[in-house]
């Protein structure tokens, strides 16, 4: 859309070209968009009418740009923000793919040993006329329990997961508790904090760049937030600003325990507000936080690989040693 408008095409013609080249799953709502535009509705209204397909931040950026007559600016801003989000998601997936696959594979391997390998050793040990070592007896007991109650354990785990997901969807307080808990996880909590704060700074900076007043920009940031921590943070800043506090004091009061906002970001935003360059400072800070997050993700990926290899080796090695303990003492047992 940005490329078509910059080429000089009218909005309706640009949407018509998008309909011709879009996937089939897009064509229905693009046709609806064109129909609403032909009836004289604004572009922002047409986007809002598509339900949850477009975020409130997206629609508000378009609405502000319609007032100034520069739709390309809003589309360019949205494009830049989507690029940053996609790049961040790609880095997170790249960093966590190997650990997740390794942990899942090791779990399945342990499960296979418990269900099929340990029972074979149990039958062999049954012919021994001596007491087995304590670790071997514990392992056999665990294996027997998993064999006998595997379906019950699996059903219970699935029911607990489904119950938690249902409660999480219905309970806002549970969502807030989980979001706050994520920030307190050692090491990983700082990654979540950097990602959340970077997204908040980038969103607010882009909204201010389009000419939206700070209170309105904070309200839109809260509406478009995907985490309750940043939502409540924006709402608290808005509340203190409307009470007459300056931005620096509002930031401190909104996050008194510094769960989300670090000291450097607080100082820089305070300086940016005093100098009248808050949007530029927010965008620069978002880039800096994104770089810090990227570096920490790379460090995490490099350090997790050998650690997971050692962990999996230790688990499998321990199981093998426990199983072969009676054989090591075969002479004494016989």
NUDREN-705890 format. One record per atom (N, C-alpha, C): residue in three letters; atom name; x, y, z. Coordinates in steps of 0.1 Angstrom, whole numbers. Layout:
REM residues N
   type   atom       u       v       w
    ala     CA       X       Y       Z
...
***
This chain:
REM residues 334
   type   atom       u       v       w
    unk      N       8     -12       0
    unk     CA       0       0       0
    unk      C       9      13       0
    unk      N      19      13       8
    unk     CA      28      24       9
    unk      C      35      27      -5
    unk      N      39      16     -11
    unk     CA      46      17     -24
    unk      C      36      22     -35
    unk      N      24      18     -35
    unk     CA      14      22     -45
    unk      C      10      37     -43
    unk      N       9      41     -30
    unk     CA       5      55     -28
    unk      C      17      64     -31
    unk      N      29      60     -28
    unk     CA      40      68     -32
    unk      C      42      69     -47
    unk      N      37      59     -54
    unk     CA      38      60     -69
    unk      C      27      69     -75
    unk      N      18      75     -66
    unk     CA       8      85     -71
    unk      C      -5      79     -73
    unk      N      -8      66     -70
    unk     CA     -21      61     -72
    unk      C     -31      66     -62
    unk      N     -44      68     -65
    unk     CA     -54      71     -55
    unk      C     -56      59     -47
    unk      N     -62      61     -35
    unk     CA     -64      51     -25
    unk      C     -72      39     -30
    unk      N     -84      42     -37
    unk     CA     -92      32     -42
    unk      C     -85      23     -53
    unk      N     -78      30     -61
    unk     CA     -70      22     -72
    unk      C     -60      13     -65
    unk      N     -53      18     -55
    unk     CA     -43      10     -48
    unk      C     -49      -2     -42
    unk      N     -61       0     -36
    unk     CA     -68     -12     -29
    unk      C     -72     -22     -40
    unk      N     -76     -17     -52
    unk     CA     -80     -26     -63
    unk      C     -68     -34     -67
    unk      N     -57     -28     -68
    unk     CA     -45     -36     -72
    unk      C     -41     -46     -61
    unk      N     -43     -42     -49
    unk     CA     -40     -52     -38
    unk      C     -50     -64     -39
    unk      N     -62     -61     -42
    unk     CA     -72     -72     -43
    unk      C     -68     -82     -54
    unk      N     -63     -77     -65
    unk     CA     -59     -85     -76
    unk      C     -47     -94     -73
    unk      N     -38     -89     -65
    unk     CA     -25     -96     -62
    unk      C     -25    -103     -48
    unk      N     -36    -101     -40
    unk     CA     -36    -106     -26
    unk      C     -40    -121     -26
    unk      N     -36    -128     -15
    unk     CA     -41    -142     -14
    unk      C     -56    -142     -13
    unk      N     -61    -154     -16
    unk     CA     -76    -156     -16
    unk      C     -82    -153      -2
    unk      N     -75    -156       8
    unk     CA     -80    -154      22
    unk      C     -81    -139      25
    unk      N     -74    -130      18
    unk     CA     -75    -116      20
    unk      C     -86    -109      12
    unk      N     -90    -115       1
    unk     CA     -98    -108      -9
    unk      C    -112    -104      -3
    unk      N    -118    -112       6
    unk     CA    -131    -109      11
    unk      C    -131     -96      19
    unk      N    -121     -95      28
    unk     CA    -121     -83      36
    unk      C    -116     -71      29
    unk      N    -107     -73      19
    unk     CA    -103     -62      10
    unk      C    -115     -56       2
    unk      N    -123     -65      -3
    unk     CA    -135     -61     -10
    unk      C    -144     -53      -1
    unk      N    -146     -58      11
    unk     CA    -154     -51      21
    unk      C    -148     -37      24
    unk      N    -135     -36      24
    unk     CA    -128     -23      27
    unk      C    -131     -14      15
    unk      N    -130     -19       3
    unk     CA    -132     -10      -9
    unk      C    -147      -6      -9
    unk      N    -156     -14      -6
    unk     CA    -170     -11      -6
    unk      C    -173       0       4
    unk      N    -167      -1      16
    unk     CA    -169      10      26
    unk      C    -163      23      22
    unk      N    -151      22      15
    unk     CA    -145      35      10
    unk      C    -154      41       0
    unk      N    -160      33      -9
    unk     CA    -168      39     -20
    unk      C    -181      45     -15
    unk      N    -185      42      -2
    unk     CA    -197      48       4
    unk      C    -193      61      11
    unk      N    -180      65      10
    unk     CA    -176      78      16
    unk      C    -171      77      30
    unk      N    -168      66      35
    unk     CA    -163      65      48
    unk      C    -148      67      48
    unk      N    -142      71      59
    unk     CA    -128      74      60
    unk      C    -120      61      60
    unk      N    -108      61      57
    unk     CA     -99      49      56
    unk      C     -98      43      70
    unk      N     -96      52      80
    unk     CA     -95      47      94
    unk      C    -107      40      99
    unk      N    -119      45      95
    unk     CA    -132      38      99
    unk      C    -133      25      92
    unk      N    -129      24      79
    unk     CA    -130      11      72
    unk      C    -121       1      78
    unk      N    -109       5      83
    unk     CA    -100      -4      90
    unk      C    -105      -9     103
    unk      N    -111       0     111
    unk     CA    -117      -3     124
    unk      C    -129     -13     122
    unk      N    -136     -12     111
    unk     CA    -147     -20     108
    unk      C    -143     -35     105
    unk      N    -130     -38     104
    unk     CA    -126     -51     101
    unk      C    -124     -59     114
    unk      N    -129     -55     125
    unk     CA    -127     -62     137
    unk      C    -113     -61     143
    unk      N    -108     -73     147
    unk     CA     -95     -73     153
    unk      C     -83     -75     143
    unk      N     -86     -74     130
    unk     CA     -76     -76     120
    unk      C     -65     -65     121
    unk      N     -69     -53     125
    unk     CA     -60     -42     126
    unk      C     -60     -37     140
    unk      N     -48     -34     146
    unk     CA     -47     -30     160
    unk      C     -52     -16     161
    unk      N     -56     -12     174
    unk     CA     -60       2     176
    unk      C     -49      12     173
    unk      N     -37       8     175
    unk     CA     -25      17     172
    unk      C     -25      20     157
    unk      N     -27       9     149
    unk     CA     -27      11     134
    unk      C     -38      20     130
    unk      N     -50      18     135
    unk     CA     -62      27     131
    unk      C     -60      41     136
    unk      N     -54      43     147
    unk     CA     -52      57     152
    unk      C     -42      64     145
    unk      N     -31      57     141
    unk     CA     -21      63     132
    unk      C     -27      68     119
    unk      N     -35      59     113
    unk     CA     -42      63     100
    unk      C     -51      75     103
    unk      N     -58      75     114
    unk     CA     -68      86     117
    unk      C     -61      99     118
    unk      N     -49      99     125
    unk     CA     -42     111     127
    unk      C     -36     116     113
    unk      N     -31     107     105
    unk     CA     -25     110      92
    unk      C     -36     116      83
    unk      N     -48     111      84
    unk     CA     -59     117      76
    unk      C     -62     131      79
    unk      N     -60     135      91
    unk     CA     -62     149      95
    unk      C     -51     158      89
    unk      N     -39     153      88
    unk     CA     -27     160      83
    unk      C     -26     159      68
    unk      N     -33     149      62
    unk     CA     -33     147      47
    unk      C     -21     139      43
    unk      N     -13     133      52
    unk     CA      -1     126      48
    unk      C      -3     111      52
    unk      N     -10     104      44
    unk     CA     -12      89      47
    unk      C       0      81      46
    unk      N       9      85      37
    unk     CA      22      78      36
    unk      C      30      77      48
    unk      N      30      89      56
    unk     CA      38      89      68
    unk      C      33      78      78
    unk      N      20      77      80
    unk     CA      15      67      89
    unk      C      18      53      84
    unk      N      17      50      71
    unk     CA      20      37      66
    unk      C      35      34      67
    unk      N      43      44      65
    unk     CA      58      42      67
    unk      C      61      39      81
    unk      N      55      46      90
    unk     CA      57      43     105
    unk      C      53      29     108
    unk      N      41      25     104
    unk     CA      36      12     107
    unk      C      45       1     101
    unk      N      49       4      88
    unk     CA      58      -6      82
    unk      C      71      -8      90
    unk      N      77       3      94
    unk     CA      89       3     102
    unk      C      87      -5     115
    unk      N      76      -3     122
    unk     CA      73      -9     134
    unk      C      71     -24     132
    unk      N      64     -28     121
    unk     CA      61     -42     118
    unk      C      74     -49     115
    unk      N      83     -42     108
    unk     CA      96     -48     105
    unk      C     104     -51     117
    unk      N     104     -41     127
    unk     CA     111     -43     139
    unk      C     105     -55     147
    unk      N      92     -56     148
    unk     CA      85     -67     155
    unk      C      88     -81     149
    unk      N      88     -81     135
    unk     CA      91     -94     128
    unk      C     105     -98     131
    unk      N     115     -88     130
    unk     CA     129     -91     133
    unk      C     131     -96     147
    unk      N     124     -90     156
    unk     CA     126     -94     170
    unk      C     120    -108     172
    unk      N     108    -111     166
    unk     CA     102    -124     167
    unk      C     112    -135     161
    unk      N     118    -131     149
    unk     CA     127    -140     143
    unk      C     139    -144     152
    unk      N     144    -134     158
    unk     CA     156    -136     167
    unk      C     152    -145     179
    unk      N     141    -142     185
    unk     CA     136    -150     196
    unk      C     134    -165     192
    unk      N     128    -167     180
    unk     CA     125    -180     176
    unk      C     139    -187     172
    unk      N     148    -180     166
    unk     CA     161    -186     163
    unk      C     169    -190     176
    unk      N     167    -182     186
    unk     CA     175    -184     198
    unk      C     169    -196     207
    unk      N     156    -197     206
    unk     CA     149    -207     214
    unk      C     146    -220     207
    unk      N     147    -221     194
    unk     CA     144    -233     187
    unk      C     152    -245     191
    unk      N     165    -243     192
    unk     CA     174    -254     196
    unk      C     172    -259     210
    unk      N     171    -250     220
    unk     CA     168    -254     233
    unk      C     155    -262     235
    unk      N     144    -257     228
    unk     CA     131    -264     229
    unk      C     132    -277     222
    unk      N     138    -279     211
    unk     CA     139    -292     204
    unk      C     147    -301     213
    unk      N     158    -296     219
    unk     CA     167    -305     227
    unk      C     160    -310     239
    unk      N     153    -301     246
    unk     CA     145    -305     258
    unk      C     134    -314     255
    unk      N     127    -312     244
    unk     CA     116    -321     240
    unk      C     121    -335     236
    unk      N     132    -335     229
    unk     CA     138    -348     225
    unk      C     143    -356     238
    unk      N     149    -349     247
    unk     CA     154    -356     259
    unk      C     143    -361     267
    unk      N     132    -353     268
    unk     CA     120    -357     276
    unk      C     114    -370     269
    unk      N     113    -370     256
    unk     CA     107    -382     249
    unk      C     116    -394     251
    unk      N     129    -391     251
    unk     CA     139    -402     253
    unk      C     138    -409     266
    unk      N     137    -400     277
    unk     CA     135    -405     290
    unk      C     122    -413     292
    unk      N     111    -408     285
    unk     CA      98    -414     286
    unk      C      99    -428     279
    unk      N     106    -429     268
    unk     CA     108    -442     261
    unk      C     115    -452     270
    unk      N     126    -447     277
    unk     CA     133    -456     285
    unk      C     125    -461     297
    unk      N     117    -452     302
    unk     CA     108    -456     314
    unk      C      98    -466     310
    unk      N      92    -465     298
    unk     CA      81    -473     294
    unk      C      86    -487     288
    unk      N      97    -486     280
    unk     CA     101    -498     273
    unk      C     115    -504     278
    unk      N     124    -496     282
    unk     CA     137    -501     285
    unk      C     138    -506     299
    unk      N     134    -498     309
    unk     CA     134    -502     323
    unk      C     127    -515     326
    unk      N     115    -517     320
    unk     CA     108    -530     323
    unk      C     116    -542     319
    unk      N     124    -541     308
    unk     CA     133    -552     304
    unk      C     143    -555     315
    unk      N     149    -545     320
    unk     CA     159    -547     331
    unk      C     152    -552     343
    unk      N     139    -548     345
    unk     CA     132    -553     357
    unk      C     130    -568     357
    unk      N     126    -573     345
    unk     CA     125    -587     343
    unk      C     138    -595     346
    unk      N     149    -589     341
    unk     CA     162    -595     343
    unk      C     166    -595     358
    unk      N     163    -584     364
    unk     CA     167    -583     379
    unk      C     157    -592     387
    unk      N     146    -595     382
    unk     CA     137    -604     389
    unk      C     142    -617     392
    unk      N     152    -622     384
    unk     CA     158    -635     386
    unk      C     169    -634     397
    unk      N     173    -622     401
    unk     CA     184    -621     411
    unk      C     178    -624     425
    unk      N     185    -631     433
    unk     CA     181    -635     446
    unk      C     188    -626     456
    unk      N     187    -613     454
    unk     CA     193    -603     463
    unk      C     186    -590     461
    unk      N     188    -581     471
    unk     CA     182    -568     471
    unk      C     189    -559     461
    unk      N     182    -552     453
    unk     CA     187    -543     444
    unk      C     192    -530     451
    unk      N     201    -523     445
    unk     CA     205    -510     450
    unk      C     193    -500     451
    unk      N     193    -491     461
    unk     CA     182    -482     463
    unk      C     179    -473     450
    unk      N     189    -467     443
    unk     CA     185    -460     431
    unk      C     178    -468     421
    unk      N     183    -481     419
    unk     CA     176    -489     409
    unk      C     162    -492     413
    unk      N     159    -495     426
    unk     CA     146    -498     430
    unk      C     137    -486     428
    unk      N     142    -474     431
    unk     CA     134    -462     429
    unk      C     130    -460     415
    unk      N     140    -462     406
    unk     CA     138    -460     391
    unk      C     128    -470     386
    unk      N     129    -483     391
    unk     CA     119    -493     387
    unk      C     105    -489     392
    unk      N     104    -484     404
    unk     CA      91    -480     410
    unk      C      85    -469     401
    unk      N      93    -459     398
    unk     CA      88    -448     389
    unk      C      84    -453     376
    unk      N      91    -462     370
    unk     CA      88    -468     357
    unk      C      75    -476     358
    unk      N      73    -484     368
    unk     CA      61    -491     370
    unk      C      49    -482     371
    unk      N      51    -471     379
    unk     CA      40    -462     381
    unk      C      36    -455     368
    unk      N      46    -451     360
    unk     CA      43    -445     347
    unk      C      36    -455     338
    unk      N      40    -467     338
    unk     CA      34    -478     329
    unk      C      19    -480     333
    unk      N      16    -481     346
    unk     CA       3    -484     351
    unk      C      -7    -472     350
    unk      N      -2    -460     352
    unk     CA     -10    -448     352
    unk      C      -7    -438     341
    unk      N      -2    -443     330
    unk     CA       3    -434     319
    unk      C      -9    -426     314
    unk      N     -20    -432     311
    unk     CA     -32    -425     305
    unk      C     -38    -416     316
    unk      N     -38    -420     328
    unk     CA     -43    -411     339
    unk      C     -34    -399     340
    unk      N     -21    -401     340
    unk     CA     -12    -389     341
    unk      C     -13    -380     329
    unk      N     -14    -386     317
    unk     CA     -15    -377     305
    unk      C     -28    -370     306
    unk      N     -39    -376     309
    unk     CA     -52    -369     310
    unk      C     -52    -358     320
    unk      N     -46    -361     332
    unk     CA     -45    -351     342
    unk      C     -37    -339     338
    unk      N     -26    -341     331
    unk     CA     -18    -330     326
    unk      C     -25    -322     316
    unk      N     -33    -329     307
    unk     CA     -40    -321     297
    unk      C     -52    -313     303
    unk      N     -58    -319     313
    unk     CA     -69    -312     320
    unk      C     -64    -300     327
    unk      N     -52    -301     334
    unk     CA     -47    -290     341
    unk      C     -43    -279     331
    unk      N     -37    -283     320
    unk     CA     -33    -273     310
    unk      C     -45    -266     304
    unk      N     -56    -274     301
    unk     CA     -68    -268     295
    unk      C     -75    -259     306
    unk      N     -75    -263     318
    unk     CA     -81    -255     329
    unk      C     -73    -242     331
    unk      N     -60    -243     330
    unk     CA     -52    -230     332
    unk      C     -55    -221     320
    unk      N     -55    -226     308
    unk     CA     -58    -217     296
    unk      C     -71    -211     297
    unk      N     -81    -219     301
    unk     CA     -95    -214     303
    unk      C     -95    -203     313
    unk      N     -89    -205     325
    unk     CA     -89    -195     335
    unk      C     -81    -183     331
    unk      N     -70    -185     324
    unk     CA     -62    -174     319
    unk      C     -70    -165     310
    unk      N     -78    -171     301
    unk     CA     -86    -163     291
    unk      C     -97    -155     298
    unk      N    -103    -161     309
    unk     CA    -114    -155     315
    unk      C    -110    -145     327
    unk      N     -98    -147     332
    unk     CA     -94    -139     344
    unk      C     -84    -129     340
    unk      N     -87    -116     341
    unk     CA     -77    -105     339
    unk      C     -67    -105     350
    unk      N     -71    -108     362
    unk     CA     -62    -107     373
    unk      C     -51    -118     371
    unk      N     -55    -130     366
    unk     CA     -45    -141     364
    unk      C     -35    -137     353
    unk      N     -41    -130     342
    unk     CA     -32    -125     332
    unk      C     -22    -115     337
    unk      N     -26    -106     345
    unk     CA     -17     -96     351
    unk      C      -7    -103     360
    unk      N     -11    -113     368
    unk     CA      -2    -120     376
    unk      C       9    -127     368
    unk      N       5    -134     357
    unk     CA      14    -141     349
    unk      C      24    -132     342
    unk      N      19    -120     337
    unk     CA      28    -110     330
    unk      C      38    -105     340
    unk      N      33    -102     352
    unk     CA      43     -97     362
    unk      C      53    -108     366
    unk      N      48    -120     367
    unk     CA      57    -131     371
    unk      C      68    -133     360
    unk      N      65    -131     347
    unk     CA      75    -133     337
    unk      C      87    -124     339
    unk      N      84    -112     344
    unk     CA      95    -102     346
    unk      C     104    -106     358
    unk      N      99    -115     366
    unk     CA     107    -118     378
    unk      C     115    -131     376
    unk      N     114    -138     365
    unk     CA     121    -150     362
    unk      C     136    -146     360
    unk      N     145    -153     367
    unk     CA     160    -149     366
    unk      C     164    -150     351
    unk      N     172    -140     347
    unk     CA     177    -138     334
    unk      C     167    -137     323
    unk      N     158    -147     322
    unk     CA     147    -146     312
    unk      C     138    -134     314
    unk      N     136    -130     327
    unk     CA     127    -119     330
    unk      C     133    -106     324
    unk      N     146    -105     324
    unk     CA     152     -93     318
    unk      C     150     -92     303
    unk      N     149    -104     296
    unk     CA     146    -105     282
    unk      C     132    -100     279
    unk      N     123    -105     287
    unk     CA     109    -100     286
    unk      C     108     -85     289
    unk      N     115     -80     299
    unk     CA     114     -66     302
    unk      C     120     -58     290
    unk      N     131     -62     284
    unk     CA     137     -54     273
    unk      C     127     -55     261
    unk      N     121     -66     258
    unk     CA     112     -67     247
    unk      C     100     -58     249
    unk      N      94     -59     261
    unk     CA      82     -51     264
    unk      C      85     -36     264
    unk      N      96     -32     270
    unk     CA     100     -18     271
    unk      C     103     -12     257
    unk      N     110     -20     249
    unk     CA     114     -16     235
    unk      C     101     -14     227
    unk      N      92     -23     228
    unk     CA      79     -22     221
    unk      C      71      -9     225
    unk      N      71      -7     238
    unk     CA      64       5     244
    unk      C      70      18     239
    unk      N      84      19     239
    unk     CA      90      31     235
    unk      C      88      33     220
    unk      N      89      22     212
    unk     CA      87      24     197
    unk      C      73      28     194
    unk      N      63      22     201
    unk     CA      49      25     198
    unk      C      46      40     202
    unk      N      50      44     214
    unk     CA      48      57     218
    unk      C      55      68     210
    unk      N      67      65     206
    unk     CA      75      74     197
    unk      C      69      76     184
    unk      N      64      65     178
    unk     CA      58      66     165
    unk      C      44      74     166
    unk      N      37      72     176
    unk     CA      24      79     178
    unk      C      27      94     180
    unk      N      37      97     187
    unk     CA      40     112     189
    unk      C      46     118     176
    unk      N      53     110     168
    unk     CA      58     115     155
    unk      C      47     119     146
    unk      N      35     113     146
    unk     CA      24     116     137
    unk      C      17     128     142
    unk      N      20     134     153
    unk     CA      14     146     158
    unk      C       3     144     169
    unk      N       2     131     174
    unk     CA      -8     129     184
    unk      C      -3     134     198
    unk      N     -11     141     205
    unk     CA      -7     146     219
    unk      C      -3     135     228
    unk      N       5     138     237
    unk     CA      11     127     246
    unk      C       0     120     254
    unk      N     -10     126     260
    unk     CA     -21     118     267
    unk      C     -28     109     257
    unk      N     -31     114     245
    unk     CA     -38     105     235
    unk      C     -29      93     231
    unk      N     -16      97     229
    unk     CA      -6      86     225
    unk      C      -5      76     236
    unk      N      -5      80     248
    unk     CA      -5      70     259
    unk      C     -17      61     260
    unk      N     -29      67     257
    unk     CA     -41      60     257
    unk      C     -41      49     246
    unk      N     -36      53     234
    unk     CA     -36      44     223
    unk      C     -25      33     226
    unk      N     -14      37     232
    unk     CA      -4      27     235
    unk      C      -9      16     245
    unk      N     -17      21     255
    unk     CA     -23      11     264
    unk      C     -33       2     257
    unk      N     -41       7     247
    unk     CA     -51      -1     240
    unk      C     -44     -11     231
    unk      N     -33      -8     225
    unk     CA     -26     -16     216
    unk      C     -15     -25     222
    unk      N     -14     -24     235
    unk     CA      -4     -32     242
    unk      C      -8     -47     243
    unk      N       2     -56     241
    unk     CA       0     -70     242
    unk      C       4     -76     256
    unk      N       7     -67     265
    unk     CA      10     -72     279
    unk      C       4     -62     289
    unk      N      -1     -68     300
    unk     CA      -8     -60     310
    unk      C       2     -51     317
    unk      N      15     -55     318
    unk     CA      24     -47     325
    unk      C      26     -33     317
    unk      N      28     -34     304
    unk     CA      29     -21     297
    unk      C      16     -14     296
    unk      N       5     -21     295
    unk     CA      -8     -15     295
    unk      C     -11      -6     308
    unk      N      -8     -13     319
    unk     CA     -10      -5     332
    unk      C       0       6     334
    unk      N      12       4     328
    unk     CA      22      14     329
    unk      C      18      27     321
    unk      N      13      25     309
    unk     CA       8      36     301
    unk      C      -4      43     308
    unk      N     -13      34     314
    unk     CA     -25      40     320
    unk      C     -21      48     333
    unk      N     -11      43     340
    unk     CA      -7      51     352
    unk      C       0      64     348
    unk      N       8      64     338
    unk     CA      14      76     333
    unk      C       3      86     329
    unk      N      -7      81     321
    unk     CA     -18      90     317
    unk      C     -25      96     329
    unk      N     -27      88     339
    unk     CA     -34      93     351
    unk      C     -26     104     358
    unk      N     -13     102     360
    unk     CA      -5     112     367
    unk      C      -4     125     358
    unk      N      -3     123     345
    unk     CA      -2     135     337
    unk      C     -14     143     337
    unk      N     -26     137     338
    unk     CA     -38     144     338
    unk      C     -40     151     352
    unk      N     -33     147     362
    unk     CA     -33     153     375
    unk      C     -23     165     376
    unk      N     -16     167     365
    unk     CA      -7     179     365
    unk      C       8     176     368
    unk      N      11     163     370
    unk     CA      25     160     372
    unk      C      33     160     359
    unk      N      46     165     359
    unk     CA      54     164     346
    unk      C      57     149     343
    unk      N      62     147     331
    unk     CA      64     134     326
    unk      C      74     126     335
    unk      N      85     133     339
    unk     CA      95     126     347
    unk      C      90     120     360
    unk      N      82     129     367
    unk     CA      76     124     379
    unk      C      65     114     376
    unk      N      58     115     365
    unk     CA      47     105     362
    unk      C      54      92     359
    unk      N      65      92     353
    unk     CA      72      79     350
    unk      C      76      72     363
    unk      N      81      80     372
    unk     CA      85      74     385
    unk      C      74      69     393
    unk      N      62      76     393
    unk     CA      51      72     401
    unk      C      44      60     394
    unk      N      45      59     381
    unk     CA      39      48     373
    unk      C      46      35     376
    unk      N      59      35     378
    unk     CA      67      23     380
    unk      C      76      25     392
    unk      N      71      26     404
    unk     CA      79      29     416
    unk      C      89      19     419
    unk      N      86       6     416
    unk     CA      96      -5     419
    unk      C     105      -8     407
    unk      N     104       0     397
    unk     CA     113      -2     385
    unk      C     112     -16     379
    unk      N     100     -21     379
    unk     CA      98     -35     373
    unk      C     100     -34     358
    unk      N      96     -23     351
    unk     CA      97     -22     337
    unk      C     107     -12     332
    unk      N     107       0     339
    unk     CA     115      11     335
    unk      C     129      11     342
    unk      N     140      11     335
    unk     CA     153      12     341
    unk      C     157      26     342
    unk      N     167      29     350
    unk     CA     171      43     354
    unk      C     176      50     341
    unk      N     183      44     332
    unk     CA     188      51     321
    unk      C     177      56     312
    unk      N     167      47     310
    unk     CA     155      51     301
    unk      C     147      62     308
    unk      N     146      61     321
    unk     CA     139      72     329
    unk      C     145      85     327
    unk      N     159      86     328
    unk     CA     166      98     327
    unk      C     165     104     313
    unk      N     167      95     303
    unk     CA     167      99     289
    unk      C     153     104     285
    unk      N     142      98     289
    unk     CA     129     103     286
    unk      C     126     116     293
    unk      N     131     117     305
    unk     CA     129     130     312
    unk      C     136     141     305
    unk      N     148     139     300
    unk     CA     155     149     292
    unk      C     148     152     279
    unk      N     144     141     272
    unk     CA     137     143     260
    unk      C     124     151     261
    unk      N     117     149     272
    unk     CA     105     157     275
    unk      C     108     172     278
    unk      N     119     174     285
    unk     CA     123     188     289
    unk      C     128     195     276
    unk      N     134     188     267
    unk     CA     140     195     255
    unk      C     130     195     243
    unk      N     118     189     245
    unk     CA     108     189     234
    unk      C     112     179     223
    unk      N     120     169     226
    unk     CA     124     159     216
    unk      C     120     145     221
    unk      N     108     143     227
    unk     CA     105     131     233
    unk      C     103     120     223
    unk      N      97     123     212
    unk     CA      95     112     202
    unk      C     109     107     196
    unk      N     118     116     194
    unk     CA     132     112     189
    unk      C     139     103     200
    unk      N     138     108     212
    unk     CA     144     100     223
    unk      C     138      86     225
    unk      N     125      85     223
    unk     CA     118      73     225
    unk      C     122      63     214
    unk      N     123      68     202
    unk     CA     127      59     190
    unk      C     142      55     192
    unk      N     151      64     196
    unk     CA     165      60     198
    unk      C     166      50     210
    unk      N     158      52     220
    unk     CA     159      43     232
    unk      C     153      29     228
    unk      N     143      29     219
    unk     CA     138      16     214
    unk      C     148       9     206
    unk      N     156      16     198
    unk     CA     166       9     190
    unk      C     177       4     199
    unk      N     181      12     210
    unk     CA     191       7     219
    unk      C     187      -5     227
    unk      N     174      -5     232
    unk     CA     169     -16     239
    unk      C     168     -29     230
    unk      N     164     -26     217
    unk     CA     164     -38     208
    unk      C     177     -44     206
    unk      N     188     -35     205
    unk     CA     202     -40     203
    unk      C     206     -48     216
    unk      N     203     -43     228
    unk     CA     206     -50     240
    unk      C     199     -64     240
    unk      N     186     -64     236
    unk     CA     179     -77     236
    unk      C     185     -86     226
    unk      N     189     -81     214
    unk     CA     195     -90     204
    unk      C     208     -96     209
    unk      N     216     -88     216
    unk     CA     229     -93     221
    unk      C     227    -103     232
    unk      N     217    -101     241
    unk     CA     214    -111     252
    unk      C     209    -124     246
    unk      N     201    -123     235
    unk     CA     195    -135     229
    unk      C     207    -143     223
    unk      N     216    -136     216
    unk     CA     227    -143     211
    unk      C     236    -150     221
    unk      N     238    -143     232
    unk     CA     245    -148     244
    unk      C     238    -160     249
    unk      N     225    -159     251
    unk     CA     217    -170     256
    unk      C     218    -183     247
    unk      N     217    -180     234
    unk     CA     217    -191     225
    unk      C     231    -198     225
    unk      N     242    -191     226
    unk     CA     255    -197     226
    unk      C     258    -204     239
    unk      N     253    -199     250
    unk     CA     255    -205     263
    unk      C     246    -217     266
    unk      N     234    -217     260
    unk     CA     224    -228     263
    unk      C     228    -241     256
    unk      N     234    -240     244
    unk     CA     238    -252     236
    unk      C     247    -261     244
    unk      N     258    -257     249
    unk     CA     267    -266     257
    unk      C     260    -270     270
    unk      N     253    -261     276
    unk     CA     246    -264     289
    unk      C     236    -275     287
    unk      N     228    -274     276
    unk     CA     218    -284     274
    unk      C     224    -298     270
    unk      N     235    -297     263
    unk     CA     242    -310     260
    unk      C     247    -317     272
    unk      N     252    -309     282
    unk     CA     257    -315     294
    unk      C     245    -320     302
    unk      N     234    -312     302
    unk     CA     222    -317     310
    unk      C     216    -330     305
    unk      N     215    -330     292
    unk     CA     209    -343     286
    unk      C     219    -354     288
    unk      N     232    -352     286
    unk     CA     241    -362     289
    unk      C     241    -367     303
    unk      N     240    -358     312
    unk     CA     239    -362     327
    unk      C     227    -370     330
    unk      N     215    -366     324
    unk     CA     202    -373     326
    unk      C     203    -388     321
    unk      N     207    -389     308
    unk     CA     208    -402     302
    unk      C     218    -410     308
    unk      N     230    -404     311
    unk     CA     241    -412     318
    unk      C     237    -417     331
    unk      N     230    -408     339
    unk     CA     225    -413     352
    unk      C     216    -424     352
    unk      N     206    -424     342
    unk     CA     197    -435     340
    unk      C     204    -448     337
    unk      N     214    -447     328
    unk     CA     221    -459     324
    unk      C     229    -465     336
    unk      N     236    -456     343
    unk     CA     244    -460     355
    unk      C     235    -467     365
    unk      N     223    -461     368
    unk     CA     214    -466     378
    unk      C     209    -480     373
    unk      N     207    -482     360
    unk     CA     202    -495     355
    unk      C     213    -506     356
    unk      N     225    -501     354
    unk     CA     236    -511     354
    unk      C     243    -513     368
    unk      N     238    -506     378
    unk     CA     244    -508     391
    unk      C     243    -522     396
    unk      N     232    -529     395
    unk     CA     231    -543     399
    unk      C     241    -552     391
    unk      N     243    -549     379
    unk     CA     252    -557     370
    unk      C     266    -555     375
    unk      N     270    -543     379
    unk     CA     283    -540     384
    unk      C     286    -548     396
    unk      N     275    -551     404
    unk     CA     276    -559     417
    unk      C     271    -573     414
    unk      N     272    -578     402
    unk     CA     266    -591     399
    unk      C     272    -602     407
    unk      N     285    -601     409
    unk     CA     292    -612     416
    unk      C     287    -613     431
    unk      N     285    -602     437
    unk     CA     280    -602     451
    unk      C     265    -606     451
    unk      N     257    -602     441
    unk     CA     243    -606     441
    unk      C     241    -621     439
    unk      N     248    -626     429
    unk     CA     247    -641     427
    unk      C     253    -649     438
***
